[in-house]
Amino acid sequence: MPPAVSRESLARRAIRLLAVVLFAVAISACGSASVKEQASDVVSATVTEPSTTTTTAAPTTTTMKRAVAGTQLPPGTNTIYVLGDSVTLGAEAQLSAALSSWKMTYDAKESRRIDQGIDVIGSRAAPIARVLVVHLCTNWGGGDFHAAAVKLMAVAKNVERVVWVTCVPWLPAVGAADAVIKALPNEYPNVVVADWAAIAGAPGYTYDDQLHLKTPGAEALAALIAATAGPAPLPG
């Protein structure tokens, strides 16, 4: 049987070993907690740190789609306003027939100039109609027709489609006005051109003044305007 002292010595050694193990476990536990806390701090820092990369969104622009002569407008009201001079005045019946599917307002007057037409549009509630037909160059005596056209487009800014009709160039100034009209679609995407000057010289279309309309000419002008304006839109 081992001496008592040896047992006590073993007991003390066991106690010391147990203490060392417990101390090691405690240190390990503390170390693990510290590692976990540090890891948590790293994750937290990664989430909350502001990004150093700036993303700039591409600028957006809204561009009006260019009108195409003869195309149908989207569903909605079918209002059209015909604004003209004495040449247009001679085609009232024919325009009423050619635009029968439209709710047409017919407004033509002898010797009407474009400045007077601007006043007419400005005096009406906007928009004057979904489609505006402008035939106001026959009585142009010279000057800056482009400036006049810009003024008219300004007062008609809420009109979806503007049909500009060229005139028989019986004066050089009228020919210059026609050139301005033909270029307007490059500035205004809602403008389409009905080139009456290009076909007005057909035999039997006009009287001896080569301006005012016989019946075949009135029918041709009405058909041209109707084709350029397009079919009436479907109900909205």
Beta strands, then each sheet from edge to edge (+ up, - down):
strand 1: 79-84
strand 2: 103-108
strand 3: 131-135
strand 4: 161-165
strand 5: 191-194
sheet 1: 2+ 1+ 3+ 4+ 5+
end
